[in-house]
Amino acid sequence: MNYYPKSQVTTNLTSNGDLVIKKTNTPYFGKYYATSTGKYFKGPIPSPIEVELTLINNTPEIEIEEEDIKIDTRFGTILNYEYSTLTSLSPDSPLKLPPPPSSPQPTIVDIDNGEYQRYFAKKTNELIYIEISIETYLSFSNGDPKFATDLYEVISLLWSLGGNAEFINRKIVAIVEKNNKWYGFSKYKGFGFSSRYTQGGEFRLPNGSNYIGPYHIMSNGTLMTGVSHGGGGDIILTSISSTSPSMGSSGGGY
């Protein structure tokens, strides 16, 4: 028999079936006592033979009817009603679409004109850029309700196809990047910019003029014009910070 100080036991309580015998789970009617630890035992006071009681579980099982489940239809079968509530949107509202990517190519007319229009989108809270079609650009510009126009920004820019195109296009992209705070836009791989390109102020040509354009480095360290060796140009460049041209044989380049 466990010893219980009087201060830690409440005696002579009555159960009207709200307690059950723990081992058999049968309802108990009669006197019981409770300890300060939250346990219940049969009998009005502590006794050598302790029969533990426990509270009956009166929590009913709740059956949820299918029609009671609130489904946000914009997310298929996902139970996302809370999202609709927090965003003050109806769960029956159609899911707004992101801009689909596209890679429009210049037409023969564009090539003859030496330029064409390109369109891009950026999510407002991410520095991720995608190229889009003119149709998507117009949909976002005009606030088409089927698109997530509140989550994306769109711009258009004129893309040069003529002589010195990379220099011109780099300038255009740099202006867009600065004015729109589209940080990293100039590194978008879809532009096809040369990995090595100088905006000027770094190298000079043999005639002493400032060089602007793509360049490559030979295995012996020689700087030359052009994206790669043999691709055209291959004119030796001199670093403006050096006092003499870089010299060397025309070994393999990269």
Phi and psi in degrees as GROMACS dihedral restraints (atoms count N, CA, C in turn):
[ dihedral_restraints ]
;  ai    aj    ak    al  type     phi  dphi    fc
    3     4     5     6     1   -77.2    20    10
    4     5     6     7     1   145.6    20    10
    6     7     8     9     1   -96.1    20    10
    7     8     9    10     1   129.7    20    10
    9    10    11    12     1  -122.6    20    10
   10    11    12    13     1   121.2    20    10
   12    13    14    15     1   -60.2    20    10
   13    14    15    16     1   148.5    20    10
   15    16    17    18     1   -57.1    20    10
   16    17    18    19     1   -30.7    20    10
   18    19    20    21     1   -71.2    20    10
   19    20    21    22     1   -12.7    20    10
   21    22    23    24     1  -114.3    20    10
   22    23    24    25     1    16.1    20    10
   24    25    26    27     1  -142.7    20    10
   25    26    27    28     1   140.3    20    10
   27    28    29    30     1  -115.0    20    10
   28    29    30    31     1   120.4    20    10
   30    31    32    33     1  -105.2    20    10
   31    32    33    34     1   170.3    20    10
   33    34    35    36     1    57.6    20    10
   34    35    36    37     1    41.6    20    10
   36    37    38    39     1   -90.4    20    10
   37    38    39    40     1   162.6    20    10
   39    40    41    42     1  -124.9    20    10
   40    41    42    43     1   131.8    20    10
   42    43    44    45     1  -106.5    20    10
   43    44    45    46     1   128.4    20    10
   45    46    47    48     1  -107.0    20    10
   46    47    48    49     1    38.1    20    10
   48    49    50    51     1    96.5    20    10
   49    50    51    52     1    -0.3    20    10
   51    52    53    54     1   -81.4    20    10
   52    53    54    55     1    -7.1    20    10
   54    55    56    57     1  -116.7    20    10
   55    56    57    58     1   152.9    20    10
   57    58    59    60     1  -126.4    20    10
   58    59    60    61     1   154.7    20    10
   60    61    62    63     1   -70.9    20    10
   61    62    63    64     1   124.0    20    10
   63    64    65    66     1   -59.3    20    10
   64    65    66    67     1   -41.6    20    10
   66    67    68    69     1   -71.6    20    10
   67    68    69    70     1   -33.9    20    10
   69    70    71    72     1  -108.0    20    10
   70    71    72    73     1   -13.2    20    10
   72    73    74    75     1    59.5    20    10
   73    74    75    76     1    28.6    20    10
   75    76    77    78     1   -96.3    20    10
   76    77    78    79     1   142.5    20    10
   78    79    80    81     1   -59.2    20    10
   79    80    81    82     1   143.3    20    10
   81    82    83    84     1  -116.1    20    10
   82    83    84    85     1   130.7    20    10
   84    85    86    87     1  -119.7    20    10
   85    86    87    88     1   120.7    20    10
   87    88    89    90     1   146.6    20    10
   88    89    90    91     1  -167.6    20    10
   90    91    92    93     1   -79.3    20    10
   91    92    93    94     1   149.7    20    10
   93    94    95    96     1  -154.4    20    10
   94    95    96    97     1   168.2    20    10
   96    97    98    99     1  -128.7    20    10
   97    98    99   100     1   156.1    20    10
   99   100   101   102     1  -123.1    20    10
  100   101   102   103     1   143.8    20    10
  102   103   104   105     1  -100.6    20    10
  103   104   105   106     1   165.4    20    10
  105   106   107   108     1   -69.3    20    10
  106   107   108   109     1   -12.2    20    10
  108   109   110   111     1   -88.2    20    10
  109   110   111   112     1     1.8    20    10
  111   112   113   114     1    89.5    20    10
  112   113   114   115     1    16.7    20    10
  114   115   116   117     1  -102.0    20    10
  115   116   117   118     1   154.4    20    10
  117   118   119   120     1  -125.1    20    10
  118   119   120   121     1   142.3    20    10
  120   121   122   123     1  -135.6    20    10
  121   122   123   124     1   148.4    20    10
  123   124   125   126     1   -66.6    20    10
  124   125   126   127     1   139.6    20    10
  126   127   128   129     1   107.8    20    10
  127   128   129   130     1   153.9    20    10
  129   130   131   132     1   -71.5    20    10
  130   131   132   133     1   -28.3    20    10
  132   133   134   135     1  -139.6    20    10
  133   134   135   136     1   163.4    20    10
  135   136   137   138     1   -56.5    20    10
  136   137   138   139     1   141.4    20    10
  138   139   140   141     1  -141.0    20    10
  139   140   141   142     1   164.4    20    10
  141   142   143   144     1   -58.4    20    10
  142   143   144   145     1   -34.3    20    10
  144   145   146   147     1  -100.1    20    10
  145   146   147   148     1   112.9    20    10
  147   148   149   150     1  -101.5    20    10
  148   149   150   151     1   121.6    20    10
  150   151   152   153     1  -110.1    20    10
  151   152   153   154     1   110.3    20    10
  153   154   155   156     1   -77.5    20    10
  154   155   156   157     1   139.9    20    10
  156   157   158   159     1  -112.7    20    10
  157   158   159   160     1   161.9    20    10
  159   160   161   162     1  -145.6    20    10
  160   161   162   163     1   157.8    20    10
  162   163   164   165     1   -68.0    20    10
  163   164   165   166     1   141.4    20    10
  165   166   167   168     1   -73.8    20    10
  166   167   168   169     1   142.5    20    10
  168   169   170   171     1   -86.3    20    10
  169   170   171   172     1   102.4    20    10
  171   172   173   174     1   -96.1    20    10
  172   173   174   175     1     8.3    20    10
  174   175   176   177     1   -75.1    20    10
  175   176   177   178     1   112.6    20    10
  177   178   179   180     1   -73.2    20    10
  178   179   180   181     1   148.1    20    10
  180   181   182   183     1   -74.1    20    10
  181   182   183   184     1   131.4    20    10
  183   184   185   186     1   -99.3    20    10
  184   185   186   187     1   121.5    20    10
  186   187   188   189     1   -94.0    20    10
  187   188   189   190     1   124.1    20    10
  189   190   191   192     1   -97.8    20    10
  190   191   192   193     1   119.5    20    10
  192   193   194   195     1   -74.0    20    10
  193   194   195   196     1   144.3    20    10
  195   196   197   198     1   -57.3    20    10
  196   197   198   199     1   -36.0    20    10
  198   199   200   201     1   -72.5    20    10
  199   200   201   202     1   -14.1    20    10
  201   202   203   204     1   -83.0    20    10
  202   203   204   205     1   -14.2    20    10
  204   205   206   207     1   -79.3    20    10
  205   206   207   208     1   125.1    20    10
  207   208   209   210     1   -92.0    20    10
  208   209   210   211     1   115.3    20    10
  210   211   212   213     1  -110.5    20    10
  211   212   213   214     1   132.9    20    10
  213   214   215   216     1   -82.2    20    10
  214   215   216   217     1   104.1    20    10
  216   217   218   219     1   -65.8    20    10
  217   218   219   220     1   -14.5    20    10
  219   220   221   222     1   -73.5    20    10
  220   221   222   223     1   -14.3    20    10
  222   223   224   225     1  -117.5    20    10
  223   224   225   226     1    30.9    20    10
  225   226   227   228     1    65.3    20    10
  226   227   228   229     1  -122.6    20    10
  228   229   230   231     1   -95.6    20    10
  229   230   231   232     1     5.5    20    10
  231   232   233   234     1   -71.5    20    10
  232   233   234   235     1   130.7    20    10
  234   235   236   237     1   -79.9    20    10
  235   236   237   238     1    88.9    20    10
  237   238   239   240     1  -125.1    20    10
  238   239   240   241     1    39.6    20    10
  240   241   242   243     1   -63.1    20    10
  241   242   243   244     1   -33.0    20    10
  243   244   245   246     1   -60.8    20    10
  244   245   246   247     1   -37.2    20    10
  246   247   248   249     1   -60.5    20    10
  247   248   249   250     1   -44.7    20    10
  249   250   251   252     1   -62.1    20    10
  250   251   252   253     1   -39.7    20    10
  252   253   254   255     1   -65.4    20    10
  253   254   255   256     1   -45.4    20    10
  255   256   257   258     1   -68.0    20    10
  256   257   258   259     1   -31.2    20    10
  258   259   260   261     1   -96.3    20    10
  259   260   261   262     1     6.1    20    10
  261   262   263   264     1    58.0    20    10
  262   263   264   265     1    32.0    20    10
  264   265   266   267     1  -109.8    20    10
  265   266   267   268     1   149.4    20    10
  267   268   269   270     1   -72.7    20    10
  268   269   270   271     1   137.1    20    10
  270   271   272   273     1   -65.1    20    10
  271   272   273   274     1   -12.6    20    10
  273   274   275   276     1   -91.2    20    10
  274   275   276   277     1    -2.4    20    10
  276   277   278   279     1   -68.3    20    10
  277   278   279   280     1   141.3    20    10
  279   280   281   282     1   -68.6    20    10
  280   281   282   283     1   147.7    20    10
  282   283   284   285     1   -66.2    20    10
  283   284   285   286     1   127.6    20    10
  285   286   287   288     1   -77.9    20    10
  286   287   288   289     1   136.2    20    10
  288   289   290   291     1   -90.4    20    10
  289   290   291   292     1   145.1    20    10
  291   292   293   294     1   -78.5    20    10
  292   293   294   295     1   166.0    20    10
  294   295   296   297     1   -70.3    20    10
  295   296   297   298     1   126.5    20    10
  297   298   299   300     1   -73.4    20    10
  298   299   300   301     1   137.9    20    10
  300   301   302   303     1   -69.2    20    10
  301   302   303   304     1   152.5    20    10
  303   304   305   306     1  -152.7    20    10
  304   305   306   307     1   153.7    20    10
  306   307   308   309     1  -130.4    20    10
  307   308   309   310     1    70.0    20    10
  309   310   311   312     1   -64.2    20    10
  310   311   312   313     1   140.5    20    10
  312   313   314   315     1  -108.0    20    10
  313   314   315   316     1   151.0    20    10
  315   316   317   318     1   -65.5    20    10
  316   317   318   319     1   143.0    20    10
  318   319   320   321     1   -84.7    20    10
  319   320   321   322     1   174.1    20    10
  321   322   323   324     1   -60.2    20    10
  322   323   324   325     1   -38.8    20    10
  324   325   326   327     1   -63.6    20    10
  325   326   327   328     1   -41.8    20    10
  327   328   329   330     1   -60.7    20    10
  328   329   330   331     1   -43.3    20    10
  330   331   332   333     1   -64.1    20    10
  331   332   333   334     1   -40.8    20    10
  333   334   335   336     1   -63.4    20    10
  334   335   336   337     1   -36.5    20    10
  336   337   338   339     1   -78.1    20    10
  337   338   339   340     1   -17.0    20    10
  339   340   341   342     1    80.4    20    10
  340   341   342   343     1    14.0    20    10
  342   343   344   345     1  -167.9    20    10
  343   344   345   346     1   159.5    20    10
  345   346   347   348     1  -156.2    20    10
  346   347   348   349     1   165.0    20    10
  348   349   350   351     1   -90.5    20    10
  349   350   351   352     1   136.1    20    10
  351   352   353   354     1  -122.3    20    10
  352   353   354   355     1   154.9    20    10
  354   355   356   357     1  -132.1    20    10
  355   356   357   358     1   139.9    20    10
  357   358   359   360     1  -138.1    20    10
  358   359   360   361     1   154.3    20    10
  360   361   362   363     1  -130.3    20    10
  361   362   363   364     1   150.9    20    10
  363   364   365   366     1  -141.3    20    10
  364   365   366   367     1   133.4    20    10
  366   367   368   369     1   -70.2    20    10
  367   368   369   370     1   137.6    20    10
  369   370   371   372     1   -59.4    20    10
  370   371   372   373     1   -30.6    20    10
  372   373   374   375     1  -109.2    20    10
  373   374   375   376     1    15.0    20    10
  375   376   377   378     1  -139.0    20    10
  376   377   378   379     1   148.7    20    10
  378   379   380   381     1   -96.0    20    10
  379   380   381   382     1    56.9    20    10
  381   382   383   384     1  -121.5    20    10
  382   383   384   385     1   128.7    20    10
  384   385   386   387     1  -117.7    20    10
  385   386   387   388     1   141.4    20    10
  387   388   389   390     1  -135.1    20    10
  388   389   390   391     1   146.0    20    10
  390   391   392   393     1   -86.7    20    10
  391   392   393   394     1   141.1    20    10
  393   394   395   396     1  -129.7    20    10
  394   395   396   397     1   170.3    20    10
  396   397   398   399     1   -84.8    20    10
  397   398   399   400     1   167.4    20    10
  399   400   401   402     1   -64.7    20    10
  400   401   402   403     1   -34.2    20    10
  402   403   404   405     1   -63.1    20    10
  403   404   405   406     1   -44.9    20    10
  405   406   407   408     1   -65.8    20    10
  406   407   408   409     1   -40.4    20    10
  408   409   410   411     1   -58.1    20    10
  409   410   411   412     1   -45.5    20    10
  411   412   413   414     1   -67.4    20    10
  412   413   414   415     1   -36.9    20    10
  414   415   416   417     1   -62.1    20    10
  415   416   417   418     1   -43.6    20    10
  417   418   419   420     1   -72.4    20    10
  418   419   420   421     1   -38.4    20    10
  420   421   422   423     1   -65.0    20    10
  421   422   423   424     1   -32.9    20    10
  423   424   425   426     1   -94.5    20    10
  424   425   426   427     1     5.4    20    10
  426   427   428   429     1    69.5    20    10
  427   428   429   430     1    38.1    20    10
  429   430   431   432     1   -55.7    20    10
  430   431   432   433     1   120.5    20    10
  432   433   434   435     1   -65.0    20    10
  433   434   435   436     1   -16.5    20    10
  435   436   437   438     1   -80.5    20    10
  436   437   438   439     1   -10.2    20    10
  438   439   440   441     1  -108.1    20    10
  439   440   441   442     1   154.1    20    10
  441   442   443   444     1   -80.2    20    10
  442   443   444   445     1    66.8    20    10
  444   445   446   447     1   -66.7    20    10
  445   446   447   448     1   -20.2    20    10
  447   448   449   450     1   -83.1    20    10
  448   449   450   451     1    -8.2    20    10
  450   451   452   453     1  -108.8    20    10
  451   452   453   454     1    -7.7    20    10
  453   454   455   456     1  -132.9    20    10
  454   455   456   457     1   148.4    20    10
  456   457   458   459     1  -110.0    20    10
  457   458   459   460     1   145.6    20    10
  459   460   461   462     1  -130.1    20    10
  460   461   462   463     1   148.6    20    10
  462   463   464   465     1  -142.2    20    10
  463   464   465   466     1   161.8    20    10
  465   466   467   468     1  -125.1    20    10
  466   467   468   469     1   150.0    20    10
  468   469   470   471     1  -145.8    20    10
  469   470   471   472     1   150.2    20    10
  471   472   473   474     1   -86.7    20    10
  472   473   474   475     1   123.7    20    10
  474   475   476   477     1  -106.3    20    10
  475   476   477   478     1   122.8    20    10
  477   478   479   480     1   -78.7    20    10
  478   479   480   481     1   141.2    20    10
  480   481   482   483     1  -119.7    20    10
  481   482   483   484     1    -1.9    20    10
  483   484   485   486     1   -88.0    20    10
  484   485   486   487     1  -160.3    20    10
  486   487   488   489     1   -63.8    20    10
  487   488   489   490     1   145.6    20    10
  489   490   491   492     1    58.3    20    10
  490   491   492   493     1    31.6    20    10
  492   493   494   495     1   -60.5    20    10
  493   494   495   496     1   -41.9    20    10
  495   496   497   498     1   -63.8    20    10
  496   497   498   499     1   -40.1    20    10
  498   499   500   501     1   -61.5    20    10
  499   500   501   502     1   -46.0    20    10
  501   502   503   504     1   -64.6    20    10
  502   503   504   505     1   -46.5    20    10
  504   505   506   507     1   -66.4    20    10
  505   506   507   508     1   -36.5    20    10
  507   508   509   510     1   -62.2    20    10
  508   509   510   511     1   -39.7    20    10
  510   511   512   513     1   -64.3    20    10
  511   512   513   514     1   -44.0    20    10
  513   514   515   516     1   -62.1    20    10
  514   515   516   517     1   -46.7    20    10
  516   517   518   519     1   -63.0    20    10
  517   518   519   520     1   -40.3    20    10
  519   520   521   522     1   -62.4    20    10
  520   521   522   523     1   -37.8    20    10
  522   523   524   525     1   -67.3    20    10
  523   524   525   526     1   -44.2    20    10
  525   526   527   528     1   -62.2    20    10
  526   527   528   529     1   -44.4    20    10
  528   529   530   531     1   -59.0    20    10
  529   530   531   532     1   -42.5    20    10
  531   532   533   534     1   -74.2    20    10
  532   533   534   535     1   -49.4    20    10
  534   535   536   537     1   -67.8    20    10
  535   536   537   538     1   -33.3    20    10
  537   538   539   540     1  -100.5    20    10
  538   539   540   541     1    -1.5    20    10
  540   541   542   543     1    57.3    20    10
  541   542   543   544     1    38.1    20    10
  543   544   545   546     1   -89.8    20    10
  544   545   546   547     1    70.4    20    10
  546   547   548   549     1   -60.6    20    10
  547   548   549   550     1   132.0    20    10
  549   550   551   552     1    85.5    20    10
  550   551   552   553     1     1.4    20    10
  552   553   554   555     1   -60.7    20    10
  553   554   555   556     1   -34.7    20    10
  555   556   557   558     1   -65.7    20    10
  556   557   558   559     1   -15.9    20    10
  558   559   560   561     1   -94.7    20    10
  559   560   561   562     1     6.1    20    10
  561   562   563   564     1   -59.6    20    10
  562   563   564   565     1   123.2    20    10
  564   565   566   567     1   -66.9    20    10
  565   566   567   568     1   -25.0    20    10
  567   568   569   570     1   -66.6    20    10
  568   569   570   571     1   -12.8    20    10
  570   571   572   573     1   -72.2    20    10
  571   572   573   574     1   -26.6    20    10
  573   574   575   576     1    70.4    20    10
  574   575   576   577     1    23.7    20    10
  576   577   578   579     1   -66.5    20    10
  577   578   579   580     1   150.8    20    10
  579   580   581   582     1   -63.3    20    10
  580   581   582   583     1   143.6    20    10
  582   583   584   585     1   -66.9    20    10
  583   584   585   586     1   -29.5    20    10
  585   586   587   588     1  -117.0    20    10
  586   587   588   589     1   118.0    20    10
  588   589   590   591     1  -150.7    20    10
  589   590   591   592     1   135.5    20    10
  591   592   593   594     1  -112.3    20    10
  592   593   594   595     1   133.9    20    10
  594   595   596   597     1   -84.4    20    10
  595   596   597   598     1     2.4    20    10
  597   598   599   600     1   109.3    20    10
  598   599   600   601     1   159.9    20    10
  600   601   602   603     1    86.2    20    10
  601   602   603   604     1     2.7    20    10
  603   604   605   606     1  -112.6    20    10
  604   605   606   607     1   -42.5    20    10
  606   607   608   609     1  -130.8    20    10
  607   608   609   610     1   154.8    20    10
  609   610   611   612     1  -125.8    20    10
  610   611   612   613     1   152.4    20    10
  612   613   614   615     1   -79.7    20    10
  613   614   615   616     1   168.2    20    10
  615   616   617   618     1   -55.9    20    10
  616   617   618   619     1   -27.0    20    10
  618   619   620   621     1   -83.0    20    10
  619   620   621   622     1     1.5    20    10
  621   622   623   624     1    92.2    20    10
  622   623   624   625     1    -4.8    20    10
  624   625   626   627     1   -79.2    20    10
  625   626   627   628     1   153.6    20    10
  627   628   629   630     1   -69.6    20    10
  628   629   630   631     1   134.5    20    10
  630   631   632   633     1  -102.9    20    10
  631   632   633   634     1   133.3    20    10
  633   634   635   636     1  -126.4    20    10
  634   635   636   637     1   124.9    20    10
  636   637   638   639     1   147.6    20    10
  637   638   639   640     1  -174.4    20    10
  639   640   641   642     1   -73.9    20    10
  640   641   642   643     1   154.4    20    10
  642   643   644   645     1  -149.0    20    10
  643   644   645   646     1   164.4    20    10
  645   646   647   648     1  -136.2    20    10
  646   647   648   649     1   163.6    20    10
  648   649   650   651     1  -117.6    20    10
  649   650   651   652     1   125.4    20    10
  651   652   653   654     1   -74.1    20    10
  652   653   654   655     1   162.9    20    10
  654   655   656   657     1   -62.3    20    10
  655   656   657   658     1   -22.1    20    10
  657   658   659   660     1   -93.3    20    10
  658   659   660   661     1     6.6    20    10
  660   661   662   663     1    95.4    20    10
  661   662   663   664     1    -3.3    20    10
  663   664   665   666     1   -71.3    20    10
  664   665   666   667     1   135.0    20    10
  666   667   668   669     1   -92.8    20    10
  667   668   669   670     1   132.9    20    10
  669   670   671   672     1  -139.4    20    10
  670   671   672   673     1   154.0    20    10
  672   673   674   675     1   -70.7    20    10
  673   674   675   676     1   157.6    20    10
  675   676   677   678     1    99.4    20    10
  676   677   678   679     1   157.1    20    10
  678   679   680   681     1   -67.6    20    10
  679   680   681   682     1   -40.4    20    10
  681   682   683   684     1  -148.6    20    10
  682   683   684   685     1   162.7    20    10
  684   685   686   687     1   -69.4    20    10
  685   686   687   688     1   133.7    20    10
  687   688   689   690     1    89.1    20    10
  688   689   690   691     1    -2.6    20    10
  690   691   692   693     1   -88.5    20    10
  691   692   693   694     1     4.3    20    10
  693   694   695   696     1   117.0    20    10
  694   695   696   697     1   138.2    20    10
  696   697   698   699     1    90.4    20    10
  697   698   699   700     1   -90.1    20    10
  699   700   701   702     1    51.6    20    10
  700   701   702   703     1    43.9    20    10
  702   703   704   705     1   -92.8    20    10
  703   704   705   706     1   132.8    20    10
  705   706   707   708     1   -67.0    20    10
  706   707   708   709     1   134.0    20    10
  708   709   710   711     1  -108.1    20    10
  709   710   711   712     1   152.2    20    10
  711   712   713   714     1  -116.6    20    10
  712   713   714   715     1   132.4    20    10
  714   715   716   717     1   -66.1    20    10
  715   716   717   718     1   131.5    20    10
  717   718   719   720     1   -60.9    20    10
  718   719   720   721     1   -26.0    20    10
  720   721   722   723     1   -80.1    20    10
  721   722   723   724     1   -11.5    20    10
  723   724   725   726     1   -96.5    20    10
  724   725   726   727     1   166.4    20    10
  726   727   728   729     1   -99.6    20    10
  727   728   729   730     1   -13.3    20    10
  729   730   731   732     1  -144.0    20    10
  730   731   732   733     1   153.7    20    10
  732   733   734   735     1   -61.7    20    10
  733   734   735   736     1   149.8    20    10
  735   736   737   738     1   -73.6    20    10
  736   737   738   739     1   127.9    20    10
  738   739   740   741     1  -115.5    20    10
  739   740   741   742     1   159.6    20    10
  741   742   743   744     1   155.1    20    10
  742   743   744   745     1   168.1    20    10
  744   745   746   747     1   -77.2    20    10
  745   746   747   748     1   163.2    20    10
  747   748   749   750     1   -88.7    20    10
  748   749   750   751     1    72.0    20    10
  750   751   752   753     1   -75.5    20    10
  751   752   753   754     1  -171.2    20    10
  753   754   755   756     1   -62.2    20    10
  754   755   756   757     1   140.3    20    10
  756   757   758   759     1  -114.4    20    10
  757   758   759   760     1   173.7    20    10
